[in-house]
Amino acid sequence: MNLRPALPSEHRQIRTLLSDNQLPVDDLATAAVEFIVAVEGEHVLGVVGLDCFGDTGLLRSLAVARDQCGSGLGGALVHGAESLARERGLHQLVLLTLTAAAPFFARRGYALTARESVPAAVRDSAEFRSICLASAACMTKALDSHDVRKRVLFLCTGNSARSVLAEATLRAWAGQRFEVFSAGSQPTGKINPYALDQLAAEGIATAALHSKSWDEFAADGKAPMDLVVTVCDSAAAEVCPVVLGDFVRTHWGLPDPAAVDGSEEDKREAFRQAHRTIKARLRALLALPAEMWDDRIPLKQALDRIGYLQPEDGVAAHG
């Protein structure tokens, strides 16, 4: 799946997706909305819009296909719109939303505010004056460099088990702090079903997961990573991908649960154990002080220590 600016040829799909989600489309012909879309093949699976008013942006038209609900795609689209807003030099985002959706935006740093406090140019927009319900909640978020999520890539050989467990879990636990990806040097092209079962058993969304190559993230023009974590098993002579770039790299070696022979229960237990280890290390990652990300040397030292953690070790990896 790819997030990018919408093409003119995709506007019809966008209107259909918005209508299916009962979102307004009446002013799209006249409003200067920039759309970001999530596409797979030729299909638009998600969309968000940004309308600029001076140094304030109106975030609108956030919608995902019904089979993508709970996949994390909505949050990724919001982050994409925020990145675009920063590129446009905006200092604040405003949105109107149904009260039931307010917690989704609150988790991403948006706060309820009185409509009267919003800049007049935004209040005069059609969305504020006539399109959205008068009962819709008004929310705002200030944009600054501290809002930017760190980009983390979990990397292994096949991108079917360990790296996928790490990607989905960190996104579920801290998607508001990290933009999370996984890839492989020789991707299998499919996610191991035991990995999907393990994530589903813990209520972690799997719909957006797919096996893919590291090349997708190494190509020119791609946004750089902040952290790359390799999870292949050096102790078993498993060859780890060689990755170069301006990022912090650390190694969290794990035995491959997909390589376990035995009964059905033996295989499921291997995935449970791998996931327990991954969760212990992710808890330690989340426990690192925010200021540590500003200095690569102590950050890498702490991350390298995390790579030795086992489930019973706790999270004291930065002391």
N, C-alpha and C positions, 0 to 999 in steps of 0.2 A: 504494500500500500504506500502511496506517495502523497505528501502534502505539498501543494504548490498553488500559485495564483491561478484563478479560473480562466479558462479560455472562452472567447465569445460563443463558440459552438456549444459550450456546456451550460449556457444560461437557461435553456429550456429544462434540462435535468434539474438545475438548481430550483427553478420555480416549482417543479413537481415535488421535489423533496421538501421544500418549505410548506407547500400546501398540504402534503401528507402529514406534516407535523403541526398543522393548524397555525402556521406563522404567516404574518401579513406579506403580501406581494404587490399590493395595489400601487405603491409608490416606486417600485423598482425601475420603472421606465424613466423616471425623472430624477431619482436620487443618485448621487455620485458615490455609490457603494463599491468598494473594492472587496472582491470575494476571494477567500482561500478555500480550496476544496481538497478533500481526501478522495483519491481515485484509485481504483483497482481495475486495470485494463482500460476499458472505455466507460466504466460505470462510476458515477459520482456517489460515494457512500456517506459523505459528510460535507458540511459547508458552514462557514462563518463569514460575516460581513463586517467591514469597518467603514464608517462614514466620518470624514474629518471636518471639524469646525474650529479653525484656528489651532490652538495648542491642545484642544480636547477632541477625543474621538468617541463616537457612538458605536458601541459593540452591539451587533444585532444579527438576526437571522442565523443563529446557531442551531443546526439540526443534523442528526445522523440517521441513517437508515435503521429501521426497527431491529434488524438482525445484528446491528452493531452496538446496541444499547448495553452498557456495562463493560464495554471493551477497553475503555480509556480513550476512545477516539475523541469524545467531546472535550476532554481536558487538553488533548494534543492540539485541537483546533483553536481553543482559547489561547494557548501558549503561542501558536502561530500568529494569531491576530495581534497579540501583545508585541511580538517581535516586529511585525509590520508597523505597528504604531510607533515604536521606538525609531524605526528607520525613517518615519515621516516626521520625526521631531516632536511627537505629542508628549504631553506631560501627565495626562489624565485620561482615563477611560470611564465612560458612563454607559449604563445599560438599564433597560426595563425588563422585568421578568415576572412570571407568575410566582406567587409566594412560595409554592411548593418547590420551585427550582432554586430559591434563594440559598439554601445550604450548599448546593453544588458550587455556586460562585463564591460563597463565603470561605469555603475551603481553599480557594485560589486567591484570597486576599481582597475580595470585594466587600465593601461595607454598606449597609443601608444608609440612605441619606434622604433629606427632604428635597423634593423636586425644585423648590424655590432656590436651593443652593447651587443648582446646575447652571452653567453659563447660558445666557439668554439665547444665543444662536442655536444651542442644542434644544432648549425648550421650545423653540419655534419650529423645529423639524416636524414633519408630518407624523413621525412615529410618536412623538410626545403629544402633539395637538389632537390627533384624531384616530390614529391607527391602533395604538395599544390601549388596553383597558385602563380606565382611570384608577382601578384598584391595583394595577401592576406595581410591584416593588421597584423602587429606584435605587441603584447601587453604583458606587464609584470605586476606582482604584487609582492611586498615584503610581506613576511609572518612574522607576529609577534603576540604576545599575544593580542594586541589591535584589531586585525582583527576578533576575535572570536565573533560570534553573541550570544546574550543572548537568552536562551531557555525559552519560555513562554508557559504555559499550562492554557487554560480556561476550567474550570471544572464545570459541573452541574449534574443534575440527568439523563436526557434523552439524552443529546448531540444531540439535534435535532433543536434547535432554538437559544437561547441566546448565548451559548458558540460558536456555529457555526458562528453567525453573528460577534462575536468578533474575532475569529480566521481568517476568510477570510478578514476582514477589515484591521486588523493590518498587515497581510501578504501583502496585496495590497499596503498599505501605506508605510511600512518600512521593507520589506522582506530582505533588505540588512543589517539591524541592528538587526533584531530579527528572530529567528527560532520559528515558531508559531504552536501550536497544540491545539486541543480541545478533550475532552473526557467526559464520563458520568459514574456515579456509577451504573446506571441501564439503559444502552443505549437502545433506541428504535429500533435501527438497520436501521433507515432511517432518512433522513433530512426532516424537515417539508417543504412542497412545498411553503408555504408563505415566509419562510426564503430564499429559493432559488430565489423566485420572487423578493424579496426586494433587495437582493444582485445584481441580474441581472439588475434591474432597475437603479442601480448606477454604472454599468459597472465593477463590481467586479467578478473575476473569481470564479467559483463554481465546476469545473470539478473534482478537487482533494478531495473534501469534502466527508466524510463518517462518520456515527455514529459508535462510538467505545467505548470500556471500558477503564477506568482508569488503569486496570490491564496491558494493553499494555505498559504503561510507568512506572509502579511500579515493573516490573519483574527484577530480578537480571541481571546485565550485560547491562542494558539500560543506555544511557547517562543521567546524572542528569539534572533536571530542575534548572533554576535560580529563576523562579517566577511561582507560582501557584495562579491563580485568580479564586475564586468561585463566581458564578453569580446567585445562587439560591436565592429565595425570603424568607428571614427569617421573614419578616413582615407578610407573609401569612402562617407562620408555615410550610414552605416547608423545609424538612430535607436536609441539605447540606452534601455532602460526607465528611467523615473524612479522611484526608490525612496526612501522616507523612513522613518526609524526610528532608534532608539538603538543604532547599530552603527558600526563602522568601514567605510567604503566606499572601494574602490579600483578603478581601471580598467586591465585588461590587454587592450587591443585586439588583435584577431586577424582577419586576412582569413578570410572564410567559405569553408572548403574545399568546402562543398556547392554553391557558386556557380561552381565551376570547370567549364568546358566542355572537351571534348577526348575522348581515348581513355579506355578503362578504366584503363590504367596512369597516365595523367595525373591522373585523379580519385583513384586510390589514393595517388599521390605527394603530392597536395595534403593528404590526411588524415595521411599520415606526417609531412609538414612541420609541420602544425598541432600534431600530437601532440609532435613534438620541441621545439617552442617552449613548449608547455604544460609539458612535463617539466622544461625548464630553469628555468622560473619556479617550479614546485612545489619543486624542489630548493632554490632560494633561500629560499622560504617556510619550508621545514623547517630551514634553516640559521640562521634568526633566533634570537637568544638568548631563552630562556624569559622572562626578566625584561622583555623589550621589550613583552610583551603587557599589562603593568601600566600602561603609559603610552601613551595613544592618539596623541599628537603624533608622537613618533619612530617609532611603529609605522606610522602612515599614511605618513610620509615614506619609510620603507623599502619598504613595499608599493608605493607609487607608482613607486619606482625599479625595482622588480622588473618592473613592467609594460612596461618598455622592453627587458628582456633578450631576447636571441636565443640559439639553441642553443650558439653558439660563445663566449658571453660568460662562462660559469661561474656561480658562485653568490655572488660578493662584492657583495651588494646592500645590506648594512647598515653598511659601513664609513664 
